[in-house]
Every structure is written in C-alpha cells, then in structure tokens.
Amino acid sequence: MKIALPTKGNKVDDHFGHCEAYTIFTTDDNYKIISSEMLPAPQGCGCKSDIAAILKEKEVTLMLAGNMGNCALNVLLSHGIEVYRGNTGDVCELTEAFLQGKVGDSGVGCHQHELHGEEHQCNH
C-alpha cells in the first residue's frame, strides 16, 4: 500500500492545496513502512493541479490529510485515492498510528467559496 500526506517540514500541512510536498510511504503486507519518498507539490491549488493523477501513477491509494475542500476531495476520490481528513502532527508518527488502526476520517472538510474572484478558506 502507498500512503501520501501533504507535508510542510516533517508535519502534516493543514491545507492540502498549499503544501510544500507530499510524503509517500510504502508499506508491506504486514503494515510496516518499508520506504518513503518526497514528491514536490505542483504549482496551483490542489484540486486544480494534476496531483491526483500523479499520485495515482505512483500507485497511492490513501491520503492522510489535514483539511481540504470538497473539490480536492472529489478529485482524489475520482482517482481511486481514499482520504482521511482532520489529521495533524509528524507524518511518520501519523502513518504509524494509521497502520495500527488508530486513525480515522474526521468527515470535516474545508469549505471554500468564491465571491467576486476572492477565495475564502476556512479558518483553523
């Protein structure tokens, strides 16, 4: 399994569409991390970039994220990438916690609205 996390430093970036990079962990059949790689984030908003297609090409099937809008969520889901939102902290520790069954999806996204050309994002 391959798990991607929007990353800033070594922490989960709170906003998917503005992260510096994506950390991708590969696990074995025993739910142990066997490798990791950093993928620089493409320019532009997460849902308007080609990141979902890139992650799919890399065989990512799960995203552990902080917050994201419905557009980004839908694009990832349409590429066969399951999304768990509401996560924070160190990317390695979070991934280990997920592999131990301790992480779920908050079900809460970031609502974005366009009003006269301005994008309003949720405040966290």
DSSP file (Angstrom, degrees, kcal/mol; ACC not computed):
  #  RESIDUE AA STRUCTURE BP1 BP2  ACC     N-H-->O    O-->H-N    N-H-->O    O-->H-N    TCO  KAPPA ALPHA  PHI   PSI    X-CA   Y-CA   Z-CA
    1    1 A M              0   0    0      0, 0.0    26,-2.9     0, 0.0     2,-0.4   0.000 360.0 360.0 360.0 145.8    0.0    0.0    0.0
    2    2 A K  E     -A   26   0A   0     57,-0.4    59,-2.2    24,-0.2    60,-1.2  -0.979 360.0-168.2-119.3 131.5    1.1    3.6   -0.7
    3    3 A I  E     -Ab  25  62A   0     22,-2.7    22,-3.0    -2,-0.4     2,-0.4  -0.967   3.6-160.2-121.0 128.4    0.0    6.4    1.6
    4    4 A A  E     -Ab  24  63A   0     58,-2.9    60,-2.4    -2,-0.4    20,-0.2  -0.863   5.8-172.3-110.8 145.4    0.5   10.1    0.8
    5    5 A L  E     -A   23   0A   0     18,-2.1    18,-2.6    -2,-0.4     2,-0.3  -0.995  29.5-120.4-134.9 129.0    0.5   13.0    3.2
    6    6 A P  E     -A   22   0A   0      0, 0.0     7,-2.5     0, 0.0     2,-0.4  -0.545  46.7-160.5 -65.1 129.1    0.6   16.7    2.4
    7    7 A T  E     +AC  21  12A   0     14,-3.4    14,-1.8    -2,-0.3    13,-1.2  -0.906  35.1 177.8-129.4 142.2    3.7   17.9    4.1
    8    8 A K  E >  S- C   0  11A   0      3,-2.4     3,-1.8    -2,-0.4     2,-0.5  -0.945  83.8 -32.9-135.5 114.9    5.4   21.0    5.4
    9    9 A G  T 3  S-     0   0    0     -2,-0.4     4,-0.1     1,-0.2    -2,-0.0  -0.656 123.8 -39.5  70.0-125.0    8.7   20.3    7.1
   10   10 A N  T 3  S+     0   0    0     -2,-0.5    81,-2.5    -3,-0.1    82,-0.4   0.129 122.1  92.3-115.7  18.7    8.0   16.9    8.6
   11   11 A K  E <  S-CD   8  90A   0     -3,-1.8    -3,-2.4    79,-0.3     2,-0.3  -0.758  87.3 -95.3-111.8 156.2    4.4   17.7    9.7
   12   12 A V  E     -C    7   0A   0     77,-2.6    77,-0.3    -2,-0.3     2,-0.3  -0.560  43.7-124.9 -65.7 125.8    1.1   17.3    8.0
   13   13 A D        -     0   0    0     -7,-2.5    53,-0.7    -2,-0.3    54,-0.3  -0.614  11.9-136.6 -74.5 132.6    0.3   20.6    6.3
   14   14 A D  S    S+     0   0    0     -2,-0.3    53,-1.8     1,-0.2     2,-0.5   0.710  91.0  50.2 -65.9 -21.5   -3.1   21.8    7.5
   15   15 A H  B >   -g   67   0B   0     51,-0.2     3,-2.0     1,-0.2     4,-0.2  -0.921  69.6-156.5-127.8 110.3   -4.2   22.7    4.0
   16   16 A F  G >  S+     0   0    0     51,-2.4     3,-1.2    -2,-0.5    -1,-0.2   0.837  90.2  54.9 -46.4 -48.4   -3.9   20.2    1.2
   17   17 A G  G 3  S+     0   0    0      1,-0.3    -1,-0.3   -11,-0.1    31,-0.1   0.506 111.4  42.9 -73.6  -5.1   -3.8   22.7   -1.7
   18   18 A H  G <  S+     0   0    0     -3,-2.0    -1,-0.3    27,-0.1    -2,-0.2   0.186  81.0 130.7-125.9  16.9   -0.9   24.8   -0.3
   19   19 A C    <   -     0   0    0     -3,-1.2   -11,-0.2    -4,-0.2     3,-0.1  -0.261  57.3-133.5 -73.1 160.5    1.6   22.2    0.9
   20   20 A E  S    S-     0   0    0    -13,-1.2    21,-2.1     1,-0.2     2,-0.3   0.851  79.4 -21.3 -77.1 -37.5    5.3   22.2    0.1
   21   21 A A  E     -AE   7  40A   0    -14,-1.8   -14,-3.4    19,-0.3     2,-0.4  -0.926  61.0-109.6-159.5 175.5    5.4   18.5   -0.8
   22   22 A Y  E     -AE   6  39A   0     17,-2.6    17,-2.8    -2,-0.3     2,-0.5  -0.992  22.0-146.2-120.8 129.3    3.8   15.1   -0.4
   23   23 A T  E     -AE   5  38A   0    -18,-2.6   -18,-2.1    -2,-0.4     2,-0.5  -0.838  15.8-161.4 -91.6 129.6    5.4   12.4    1.7
   24   24 A I  E     -AE   4  37A   0     13,-2.9    13,-1.8    -2,-0.5     2,-0.4  -0.957   4.0-166.8-117.4 118.8    4.7    9.0    0.2
   25   25 A F  E     -AE   3  36A   0    -22,-3.0   -22,-2.7    -2,-0.5     2,-0.5  -0.863   6.8-153.5-102.9 136.6    5.1    5.9    2.4
   26   26 A T  E     -AE   2  35A   0      9,-2.6     8,-3.2    -2,-0.4     9,-1.4  -0.928  15.5-166.1-106.8 133.3    5.2    2.4    1.0
   27   27 A T  E     - E   0  33A   0    -26,-2.9     6,-0.2    -2,-0.5     2,-0.1  -0.793  12.7-130.1-116.9 160.2    4.1   -0.4    3.3
   28   28 A D    >   -     0   0    0      4,-2.1     3,-1.7    -2,-0.3     4,-0.1  -0.350  43.3 -86.6 -95.3-176.5    4.4   -4.2    3.2
   29   29 A D  T 3  S+     0   0    0      1,-0.3    -1,-0.0     2,-0.1    -2,-0.0   0.641 127.0  60.0 -67.6 -13.9    1.6   -6.8    3.7
   30   30 A N  T 3  S-     0   0    0      2,-0.1    -1,-0.3     0, 0.0     3,-0.1   0.188 119.0-108.5 -97.8  15.4    2.3   -6.7    7.5
   31   31 A Y  S <  S+     0   0    0     -3,-1.7     2,-0.4     1,-0.2    -2,-0.1   0.869  74.3 137.9  60.0  40.5    1.5   -2.9    7.7
   32   32 A K        -     0   0    0     -4,-0.1    -4,-2.1    67,-0.0     2,-0.4  -0.939  59.8-114.2-113.7 138.9    5.2   -1.9    8.2
   33   33 A I  E     +E   27   0A   0     -2,-0.4    -6,-0.3    -6,-0.2     3,-0.1  -0.574  36.3 172.0 -71.1 126.4    6.7    1.1    6.4
   34   34 A I  E     -     0   0A   0     -8,-3.2     2,-0.3    -2,-0.4    -7,-0.2   0.613  61.6  -2.5-111.0 -18.5    9.4   -0.2    4.0
   35   35 A S  E     -E   26   0A   0     -9,-1.4    -9,-2.6     2,-0.0    -1,-0.3  -0.986  54.7-159.4-162.9 164.5   10.2    3.1    2.2
   36   36 A S  E     -E   25   0A   0     -2,-0.3     2,-0.3   -11,-0.2   -11,-0.2  -0.986   6.9-176.0-146.2 155.4    9.4    6.8    1.8
   37   37 A E  E     -E   24   0A   0    -13,-1.8   -13,-2.9    -2,-0.3     2,-0.5  -0.982  22.3-127.1-147.2 157.0    9.9    9.5   -0.7
   38   38 A M  E     -E   23   0A   0     -2,-0.3   -15,-0.2   -15,-0.2    -2,-0.0  -0.917  17.8-166.3-107.3 132.3    9.2   13.2   -1.1
   39   39 A L  E     -E   22   0A   0    -17,-2.8   -17,-2.6    -2,-0.5    -2,-0.0  -0.967  23.5-126.8-117.4 114.1    7.2   14.5   -4.0
   40   40 A P  E     -E   21   0A   0      0, 0.0   -19,-0.3     0, 0.0   -20,-0.1  -0.312  31.5-109.8 -58.8 140.9    7.4   18.3   -4.5
   41   41 A A        -     0   0    0    -21,-2.1     3,-0.1     1,-0.1     2,-0.0  -0.491  30.7-120.0 -72.5 138.3    3.9   19.8   -4.8
   42   42 A P        -     0   0    0      0, 0.0     7,-0.1     0, 0.0    -1,-0.1  -0.340  38.6 -89.4 -70.7 161.5    2.9   21.1   -8.2
   43   43 A Q  S    S+     0   0    0     -2,-0.0     2,-0.1   -25,-0.0   -25,-0.0  -0.387  87.8  32.2 -68.8 148.0    2.0   24.8   -8.6
   44   44 A G  S    S-     0   0    0      5,-0.1     5,-0.1    -3,-0.1     0, 0.0  -0.196 101.5 -31.2  99.0 172.0   -1.6   25.8   -8.1
   45   45 A C    >>  -     0   0    0      1,-0.1     4,-1.4     3,-0.1     3,-0.7  -0.288  60.4-115.0 -62.5 146.4   -4.5   24.7   -5.9
   46   46 A G  T 34 S+     0   0    0      1,-0.3     5,-0.4     2,-0.2     6,-0.3   0.875 115.2  44.4 -51.5 -45.0   -4.7   21.1   -5.1
   47   47 A C  T 34 S+     0   0    0      1,-0.2    -1,-0.3     4,-0.1    -2,-0.0   0.725 116.1  47.4 -78.0 -18.6   -7.9   20.4   -7.0
   48   48 A K  T <4 S+     0   0    0     -3,-0.7    -1,-0.2   -31,-0.1    -2,-0.2   0.542 101.9  77.0 -97.4  -8.9   -6.7   22.4  -10.0
   49   49 A S  S  < S-     0   0    0     -4,-1.4     3,-0.3    -3,-0.3    -5,-0.1  -0.297  90.1-113.9 -88.2-179.7   -3.3   20.8  -10.2
   50   50 A D  S  > S+     0   0    0      1,-0.2     4,-2.1     2,-0.1     3,-0.2   0.087  78.1 118.2-100.9  23.6   -2.6   17.4  -11.6
   51   51 A I  H  > S+     0   0    0     -5,-0.4     4,-3.0     1,-0.2     5,-0.2   0.854  70.1  55.9 -62.0 -36.6   -1.5   16.0   -8.2
   52   52 A A  H  > S+     0   0    0     -6,-0.3     4,-2.3    -3,-0.3    -1,-0.2   0.927 110.3  45.3 -62.8 -43.0   -4.3   13.3   -8.1
   53   53 A A  H  > S+     0   0    0     -3,-0.2     4,-2.3     2,-0.2    -1,-0.2   0.894 113.6  50.2 -66.1 -39.6   -3.2   11.9  -11.4
   54   54 A I  H  X S+     0   0    0     -4,-2.1     4,-1.5     2,-0.2    -2,-0.2   0.932 111.5  47.6 -63.6 -46.1    0.5   12.0  -10.3
   55   55 A L  H  <>S+     0   0    0     -4,-3.0     5,-2.6     1,-0.2    -2,-0.2   0.890 110.7  51.9 -63.5 -38.9   -0.3   10.2   -7.0
   56   56 A K  H ><5S+     0   0    0     -4,-2.3     3,-1.9    -5,-0.2    -1,-0.2   0.919 106.7  53.3 -62.8 -42.5   -2.4    7.6   -8.9
   57   57 A E  H 3<5S+     0   0    0     -4,-2.3    -1,-0.2     1,-0.3    -2,-0.2   0.837 106.7  52.8 -59.2 -33.0    0.6    7.0  -11.3
   58   58 A K  T 3<5S-     0   0    0     -4,-1.5    -1,-0.3    -5,-0.1    -2,-0.2   0.361 120.9-114.1 -84.3   5.3    2.7    6.4   -8.2
   59   59 A E  T < 5 +     0   0    0     -3,-1.9   -57,-0.4     1,-0.2     2,-0.3   0.743  56.3 164.4  68.4  27.6    0.1    3.8   -7.0
   60   60 A V      < +     0   0    0     -5,-2.6    -1,-0.2     1,-0.1   -57,-0.2  -0.595  12.8 172.9 -72.5 133.7   -1.0    5.9   -4.0
   61   61 A T        +     0   0    0    -59,-2.2    21,-2.5    -2,-0.3     2,-0.3   0.440  60.1  44.8-119.6  -5.7   -4.3    4.5   -2.6
   62   62 A L  E     -bf   3  82A   0    -60,-1.2   -58,-2.9    19,-0.2     2,-0.5  -0.999  56.5-162.0-145.8 137.9   -4.7    6.6    0.6
   63   63 A M  E     -bf   4  83A   0     19,-2.9    21,-2.9    -2,-0.3     2,-0.7  -0.984   4.2-162.7-119.1 123.6   -4.2   10.2    1.6
   64   64 A L  E     + f   0  84A   0    -60,-2.4     2,-0.2    -2,-0.5    21,-0.2  -0.934  32.9 167.0-100.9 112.5   -3.9   11.2    5.3
   65   65 A A        -     0   0    0     19,-3.0    22,-2.6    -2,-0.7     3,-0.1  -0.754  43.3-137.5-127.1 166.4   -4.6   14.9    5.3
   66   66 A G  S    S-     0   0    0    -53,-0.7    20,-4.0     1,-0.3     2,-0.3   0.834  79.8 -23.8 -80.9 -93.1   -5.3   17.9    7.5
   67   67 A N  B     +g   15   0B   0    -53,-1.8   -51,-2.4   -54,-0.3    -1,-0.3  -0.908  63.7 166.9-123.8 151.6   -8.1   19.9    5.8
   68   68 A M        -     0   0    0     -2,-0.3    42,-2.9    40,-0.2     2,-0.0  -0.979  33.2-106.3-158.3 154.5   -9.2   20.1    2.2
   69   69 A G     >  -     0   0    0     -2,-0.3     4,-2.2    40,-0.2    42,-0.2  -0.272  37.4-104.7 -76.7 168.0  -12.1   21.5    0.2
   70   70 A N  H  > S+     0   0    0     40,-0.4     4,-2.8     1,-0.2     5,-0.2   0.823 118.2  59.7 -64.0 -32.6  -14.7   19.3   -1.4
   71   71 A C  H  > S+     0   0    0      2,-0.2     4,-2.2     1,-0.2    -1,-0.2   0.960 109.1  42.3 -61.0 -51.3  -13.2   19.9   -4.9
   72   72 A A  H  > S+     0   0    0      1,-0.2     4,-2.4     2,-0.2     5,-0.2   0.905 114.2  52.7 -62.4 -41.7   -9.9   18.4   -3.9
   73   73 A L  H  X S+     0   0    0     -4,-2.2     4,-2.6     1,-0.2    -1,-0.2   0.936 110.7  46.6 -58.7 -47.8  -11.6   15.6   -2.0
   74   74 A N  H  X S+     0   0    0     -4,-2.8     4,-2.3     2,-0.2    -1,-0.2   0.870 111.0  51.8 -65.0 -38.3  -13.7   14.7   -5.0
   75   75 A V  H  X S+     0   0    0     -4,-2.2     4,-0.8     2,-0.2    -1,-0.2   0.929 112.3  45.9 -65.1 -44.5  -10.7   14.8   -7.4
   76   76 A L  H ><>S+     0   0    0     -4,-2.4     5,-2.3     1,-0.2     3,-1.0   0.938 113.4  49.1 -63.0 -46.5   -8.8   12.4   -5.2
   77   77 A L  H ><5S+     0   0    0     -4,-2.6     3,-1.9     1,-0.3    -1,-0.2   0.882 106.3  56.4 -60.4 -39.0  -11.7   10.1   -4.8
   78   78 A S  H 3<5S+     0   0    0     -4,-2.3    -1,-0.3     1,-0.3    -2,-0.2   0.706 105.1  53.4 -68.1 -17.7  -12.3   10.0   -8.5
   79   79 A H  T <<5S-     0   0    0     -3,-1.0    -1,-0.3    -4,-0.8    -2,-0.2   0.238 125.2-102.7 -97.6  11.7   -8.7    8.8   -8.9
   80   80 A G  T < 5S+     0   0    0     -3,-1.9     2,-0.6     1,-0.2    -3,-0.2   0.717  77.7 137.5  78.4  21.2   -9.3    5.9   -6.5
   81   81 A I      < -     0   0    0     -5,-2.3   -19,-0.2    -6,-0.1    -1,-0.2  -0.900  46.3-143.5-105.9 114.9   -7.5    7.6   -3.6
   82   82 A E  E     -f   62   0A   0    -21,-2.5   -19,-2.9    -2,-0.6     2,-0.4  -0.499  18.3-147.4 -73.1 143.9   -9.3    7.2   -0.2
   83   83 A V  E     -f   63   0A   0    -21,-0.2     2,-0.5    -2,-0.2   -19,-0.2  -0.961  17.4-169.9-124.7 129.7   -9.0   10.3    2.0
   84   84 A Y  E     -f   64   0A   0    -21,-2.9   -19,-3.0    -2,-0.4     3,-0.3  -0.975  21.8-167.8-113.0 116.4   -8.8   10.6    5.8
   85   85 A R        +     0   0    0     -2,-0.5    21,-2.0   -21,-0.2   -19,-0.2  -0.511  55.1  52.3-100.9 168.5   -9.2   14.2    6.9
   86   86 A G  S    S+     0   0    0    -20,-4.0     2,-0.3     1,-0.3   -20,-0.2   0.699  72.9 142.8  84.9  21.4   -8.6   16.0   10.2
   87   87 A N        +     0   0    0    -22,-2.6     2,-0.3   -21,-0.3    -1,-0.3  -0.685  20.8 171.2 -99.9 150.3   -5.0   14.8   10.8
   88   88 A T        +     0   0    0     -2,-0.3     2,-0.1     2,-0.1   -75,-0.1  -0.887  30.2  46.8-141.8 171.2   -2.1   16.6   12.3
   89   89 A G  S    S-     0   0    0    -77,-0.3   -77,-2.6    -2,-0.3     2,-0.1  -0.370  90.2  -3.2  98.0-169.8    1.4   16.0   13.6
   90   90 A D  B  >  -D   11   0A   0    -79,-0.2     4,-2.6     1,-0.1   -79,-0.3  -0.376  58.9-137.3 -63.1 132.0    4.5   14.3   12.4
   91   91 A V  H  > S+     0   0    0    -81,-2.5     4,-2.1     1,-0.2     5,-0.2   0.871 102.0  47.3 -64.7 -37.8    4.0   12.4    9.1
   92   92 A C  H  > S+     0   0    0    -82,-0.4     4,-2.4     2,-0.2    -1,-0.2   0.937 114.1  46.4 -68.7 -46.2    5.9    9.3   10.2
   93   93 A E  H  > S+     0   0    0      1,-0.2     4,-2.4     2,-0.2    -2,-0.2   0.896 113.1  50.2 -62.7 -40.7    4.1    9.1   13.6
   94   94 A L  H  X S+     0   0    0     -4,-2.6     4,-2.5     2,-0.2    -1,-0.2   0.922 110.7  48.8 -63.8 -44.1    0.7    9.6   11.9
   95   95 A T  H  X S+     0   0    0     -4,-2.1     4,-2.4    -5,-0.2    -2,-0.2   0.911 111.1  50.0 -63.3 -42.0    1.3    7.0    9.3
   96   96 A E  H  X S+     0   0    0     -4,-2.4     4,-1.1     2,-0.2    -1,-0.2   0.914 110.7  50.3 -60.7 -42.7    2.4    4.5   12.0
   97   97 A A  H  <>S+     0   0    0     -4,-2.4     5,-2.8     1,-0.2     3,-0.4   0.897 109.8  50.8 -63.5 -40.1   -0.7    5.3   14.0
   98   98 A F  H ><5S+     0   0    0     -4,-2.5     3,-2.2     1,-0.2     5,-0.3   0.932 107.3  52.8 -61.7 -45.2   -2.9    4.7   10.9
   99   99 A L  H 3<5S+     0   0    0     -4,-2.4    -1,-0.2     1,-0.3    -2,-0.2   0.727 106.9  53.8 -64.6 -21.3   -1.2    1.4   10.3
  100  100 A Q  T 3<5S-     0   0    0     -4,-1.1    -1,-0.3    -3,-0.4    -2,-0.2   0.344 121.7-108.9 -92.1   5.0   -2.1    0.4   13.9
  101  101 A G  T < 5S+     0   0    0     -3,-2.2    -3,-0.2    -5,-0.1    -2,-0.1   0.712  86.9 119.0  78.7  21.4   -5.7    1.3   13.3
  102  102 A K      < +     0   0    0     -5,-2.8     2,-0.4    -6,-0.1    -4,-0.2   0.306  55.0  75.9-102.5   8.3   -5.7    4.4   15.4
  103  103 A V        +     0   0    0     -6,-0.3     2,-0.2    -5,-0.3    -2,-0.0  -0.970  51.5 166.8-126.9 135.2   -6.6    7.0   12.7
  104  104 A G        -     0   0    0     -2,-0.4     2,-0.5   -19,-0.1   -20,-0.1  -0.728  42.0 -84.9-130.7-177.1   -9.9    7.7   11.1
  105  105 A D        -     0   0    0     -2,-0.2   -19,-0.2   -21,-0.1   -21,-0.1  -0.812  22.8-151.8 -94.4 128.8  -11.5   10.4    8.9
  106  106 A S        -     0   0    0    -21,-2.0    -1,-0.1    -2,-0.5   -20,-0.1   0.753  26.4-138.9 -68.7 -22.9  -13.0   13.4   10.7
  107  107 A G        +     0   0    0      1,-0.2     2,-0.5   -22,-0.1    -1,-0.1   0.505  65.4 119.3  75.7   3.0  -15.5   13.8    7.9
  108  108 A V        -     0   0    0    -23,-0.0    -1,-0.2     2,-0.0   -40,-0.2  -0.897  41.7-175.9-108.1 125.6  -14.9   17.6    8.1
  109  109 A G        -     0   0    0     -2,-0.5     2,-0.6   -42,-0.1   -40,-0.2  -0.556  33.8 -98.2-109.4 177.2  -13.6   19.4    5.1
  110  110 A C        -     0   0    0    -42,-2.9     2,-0.5    -2,-0.2   -40,-0.4  -0.875  36.9-141.9 -96.2 119.8  -12.6   22.9    4.4
  111  111 A H        -     0   0    0     -2,-0.6     2,-0.4   -42,-0.2   -42,-0.1  -0.729  18.9-169.9 -89.1 125.0  -15.4   24.8    2.7
  112  112 A Q        -     0   0    0     -2,-0.5     2,-0.4     9,-0.1     9,-0.2  -0.917   4.8-175.6-116.0 140.8  -14.3   27.2    0.0
  113  113 A H  E     -H  120   0C   0      7,-1.3     7,-2.2    -2,-0.4     2,-0.6  -0.994  18.3-140.9-134.1 140.2  -16.4   29.8   -1.6
  114  114 A E  E     +H  119   0C   0     -2,-0.4     2,-0.4     5,-0.2     5,-0.2  -0.898  23.6 174.6-102.1 128.1  -15.6   32.1   -4.5
  115  115 A L  E >  S-H  118   0C   0      3,-2.3     3,-1.8    -2,-0.6    -2,-0.0  -0.943  71.5 -24.1-135.9 111.0  -17.1   35.6   -4.1
  116  116 A H  T 3  S-     0   0    0     -2,-0.4     3,-0.1     1,-0.3    -1,-0.1   0.888 126.6 -50.0  53.9  42.5  -16.2   38.3   -6.6
  117  117 A G  T 3  S+     0   0    0      1,-0.2     2,-0.4     0, 0.0    -1,-0.3   0.412 113.4 117.9  82.2  -3.6  -12.9   36.5   -7.5
  118  118 A E  E <   -H  115   0C   0     -3,-1.8    -3,-2.3     2,-0.0     2,-0.6  -0.818  56.7-142.3 -99.8 137.2  -11.8   36.1   -3.9
  119  119 A E  E     -H  114   0C   0     -2,-0.4     2,-0.5    -5,-0.2    -5,-0.2  -0.860  12.7-160.6 -98.2 125.6  -11.3   32.7   -2.4
  120  120 A H  E     -H  113   0C   0     -7,-2.2    -7,-1.3    -2,-0.6     2,-0.3  -0.918  10.2-168.4-107.1 125.8  -12.4   32.4    1.2
  121  121 A Q        -     0   0    0     -2,-0.5    -9,-0.1    -9,-0.2   -11,-0.0  -0.729  29.7 -90.5-111.7 161.0  -11.0   29.4    3.1
  122  122 A C        -     0   0    0     -2,-0.3     2,-0.5     1,-0.1    -1,-0.1  -0.304  38.3-124.9 -66.2 152.7  -11.9   28.0    6.5
  123  123 A N              0   0    0      1,-0.1    -1,-0.1     0, 0.0     0, 0.0  -0.878 360.0 360.0-102.1 128.7  -10.1   29.3    9.5
  124  124 A H              0   0    0     -2,-0.5    -1,-0.1     0, 0.0    -2,-0.0   0.331 360.0 360.0-128.6 360.0   -8.3   26.8   11.7
